[in-house]
C-alpha cells in the first residue's frame, strides 16, 4: 500500500514535470516586468550623465557615484574629499529606521503575544483592529499624525488641559516625530509575523519551565523568544526595510533638517532641477545595503537551522 502510494505520488510528479515551467511562466513574467526591469533601468541610469536642463545624456560615467562619496569642489577641479553630507543622510536613515524598528518591537511583541493568547474566537477581531489603519492611504495617515503632533494639536491641548505641561511641546520637525511616523506606519508589519509565530508556540514548554522553577523573565528569554525568533526576525525586516527608504514621514514630520535617503532620492526626480543619475545611484546604493542586510539575516537563519538540525 505504501509502495503504491509512493508510486502514485511519483506518477503525479512526472505528469506535471513537463508543464511545470509553463505554469510558472506568468509569475516569472510579472516578476521580470514589475520588479527586475525597473531595478535594471535604475542601474543603467546610475551610470549615465546628467543633462543640464534635466533628464540624462547617454554617456556612461561614474560621476553620480563619485558625487555621492566625494566632494571635488564647485567646479570639480579640486582634490577629492569625502562627501559627508550624503553619508550623514544615509547614517541618519539607518538610525531612524533602526529606532522605529526597536520601538515597533517593544510595542509589537507584547501586542502580538496578547492577541495570540486570547480565545480562538476573539483573535480575528484583534487582528482586524490591527489592520484597520491600512484601510486609509499612507499619505492621509501621515498628515493625520502631523495634525495630532503639531504645537496646537490635540496631543498638546490634552497635556495642557490636564496640567502636565504649561506650554506646547515642539514635536513636529524633529527626529522623534519621524520615528513616531515610521512606527505608526509599519507597526502591523511587526505585530502580524510575531502573532503568527506565537500562535504556533507550544505553551506546554512554558509550563515545563515553570515546573523547573524558572521565573517569567527566564521563561521569556530562554524558552519563548528562541521559539518565536523567526517571527521576530521577519517583523524586524518588514519594518526596517521600508522605514529605511521611506520619504513621506521624513518630509511631512521631519522637515528639511531631518532628511532621509528616501527623501533625497525623491528630490532628484522632481522637476528640471533634479539629477536622475544621482538619484538612481543613491537608489542602487540603498538597494545594495538592503540586500546585504537581508543576506546577513538569511545566513544567520541558515546557521541557526543547521545548528538545530
N, C-alpha and C positions, 0 to 999 in steps of 0.2 A: 504493500500500500504506500509506504514511504517512498519506495523507488518510483512507483507510478506518479506520485505527486511531484517528485523531483523531476521526473521526465516530462511531466506536463508543464512545469514551470520553464524547463529548458526549451520545450517546443514553442511556448508562447513568446519567450525571449527571442528565439530565432525568427519567429514570424514577423516581429516588428523591427528586426535589426536593419533591414534594407530601407525601411521608411522612416527610421528614427531621425536621420539628418534632415529629411524633407519636412518632418513635423516641427523640427526646431528652427527651420528657416525663417518664419515670420518673427520669432523672438530675436534671432541674430540680426535680422534686417533692422528691426526697431532699435536695437542696441547700437548698431553701427551708425544709423542715421541721426538718432536723437542724443547719443552720448559720445561716441568716438569721433564723429565728424566735427562737431563744434570744438572739441579739445584739439583735434589736429589742425583746425583752422586757426585757433588761438596760437598754437605752436608756430605756424608759418608766419603769422602777423608779428610775433615777437621778434622775428629776425629781419623784419622789413625796416624801411627808413621813413621817418615822419615827413609828411608833406607840409609845407609852411602854412597853407591855408586850411589844414585839416585833412584827414584821410592818410593814405600811405603812398609811398613810391616803391615800386617793385625792384628795389635794390637791396640785396641781402647784406646785413651787417650785425654786429653785436652791440650797437650803440645803446639800445634800450636796456640791456643787462648792465652795460658799463655805467649808464646813468643811475641805475638803482644802487650800485655798490660803490661808485667812485664819483668824486667831485673834481672836475677839471677846470673850474673857474667859469666866468661868464661867457668867455669866447672859446672855451675848450682847449686853450693852449698852455695851461698851467700844469705842473706836475700833479699826478693823481693823488687825491687824499680820500680817505674813507668817508663815504656819504652817510653820516649818522642819522640824518633826518628820516629816511625811509626805513633804515634798520630799527630806529626807535619806534616808528609806527608799527613795524612788524612785531617787535617785542611787546608793545602795548596791546596789540591784538591777542597775542598768546596769553598774556597776563589776564586780560579781561575775560577771554574765553575760559581760561582755567578757573578764575574766580567764580564765574557763572556756573561752571560745571560742578565745582565744590559746593556752592550754595544749593544747586539743584539736588545734589546727592544728599546733603544734610537734611533737606526738607522732603525729598522724594522717597528716600528709603523708609522712614517711619510711615509715610503715607501709603506706600505700596504694601508694607507689612500689615498695616491696619486693615486695608481693603482685603488682602488675601486671607486674613484670619476672621473675616465676617462670615456669617452663614451663607451657604451657597446661593440662596435665592436673593440675597441682598447685594452680592458682589457686582452683578451687572449694572445696578443702579449707581454704585460708586464709580465704576469705570465710565459710565455715561456722563456723570458730573465732571470727571476729569477731562473728557474730550469736548465738552461744551464750548470752551473758548475757540476751538478750531472751526466752529461754525461761522466765525467772523474773520474777515480778512486781516492779515498781519498788520497792514498799514493802519487800519482802524484801531486795532488793539494797541498799537504803539502810540498813536495820537491820544488815545484814551488814558494811557499811562502817563503821558506828559501832562494832560489836563489834571490828573489826580495828584501829581507831584509838584506842580508849579507853586510859586510863593503864595498865590491867592487861591490855591486849590482846596479841595475837600479835606485832604490829609492835614495840611497846616491849620485849616479852620477848626478841625476836630481837636487837634492838640492844643490849640489856643483856648478853645471853649472849655476844655476840661482842666486847664491850668497847668499843663505840663511844660509849656513854653510861653514866653512873653511876646516874642516876635517870630515871624515866619522863618523856617529853616530853608536855606537855599539848597535844593537838591538837584534841580534840572541843570544841565550843562556841567555835570560832574562825573567822575568815574563811577561813583556809586549808582547814579541814575542809569548809566549804561549797563551795569551789572544787573540791576533790577529789571531792566527791559529785556535783557537776554534771558534771565532767569524766568521771567513771566512768559516769554515766547516759547521756550523749549522745555519747560518743566515736565509736561506729559511724556516727552521722549525719554525722560529718566524714570518716571513712575511705571509706565507700562511694561518695559522689559523686566524690571525688578519684580513687579507684581506677578508676571508670568513665571519667573524663577521661584519666588516664594510659594506660589500656589502649588508647584510640583514638589516642594520640600516635604520631607517626611518628618513630621513633628515628634515622632517617637524618638528621634535622635536627641532632641532637646530634653525629653522626659528621661532618657537614659543618662544624659549628662547631669541632670538634677539629682538622679538617684546616686550618682557618684560624687555628690556634694559640690558640684560646680555651681557657682552663682550665675546670675543672669548675664553679667558682663562677660564672664569667661565663656559661657554658652554662646553668646553672640559672636565673640571674637574667634573662638576655636571650632565651633560647630556650624552655626548658621551662615556666617559670612563665607567660609570656604565652599559651602554647598550652593550658595546663590551667586558665586563670584562671576559666572558667565553673564548673568543678568545685569550685574553692576557694571561690568566692563562694557557691555553693549550699550547701556544707558549713558555712560560717560562718553563713549564715542559719538553717539547720536546727538548729544548736547554740545560737545566740544567742537566737532567739525563744522556744523552750521553756524555756531557762535563765532568761530574764527573768521569766517567770511561774511558775516552779517554787516549790512550798511544802514538799515532802517533805524535800529536802536541807536547807533553812534550818531547818525545825522540828526535825529529828532530829539534825543535825550542828552547827547554828549556835546554837541556844538563843535565849532571849528577847532577848539583846543584839545579835543579828545578824539581825534581822527583815528580810525582803524583801517586795516588794509582793505577791507571791503569797500569803504567809502573812498579810499584813494583810487582803487580800480574803477569804481563807478564814475568818478570825476573825469577820468581820462577818456571816456567815451561820450561825453556830453558836449555838444556844440562844436564849432570850428576850432576852439582853443584846445581841444583835447589832444592827447598824444596816444593814438591807438597802439603803436608798437610798445610803448612803455607800459600801458595798461595790460596788454597781452603778456608782456614779460613778467609783470607783477603777478598776473594770474597763474602763470606757469610755475613761478617760484612758490606761490601759495599751494598749488596743486601738488608740487613735489614734496613740500613739507608735510601735507596731509597724508600722502601716500607713504612717506617714511614712518609717520606715527602709526598708521594702520598696519604696516609691515611689522613694526616692533611689537604691537599688541598681538598680531597673529602669530608671531614667532614665540612669544611668551605663552600663549594659549597652547600652541603645539607642544612646547616643552612640558607644560603642566599636564597635559593629557598623556604624554609619553611617560612621565614620571608616575602618574596614577595607574597607567596600564602595566 
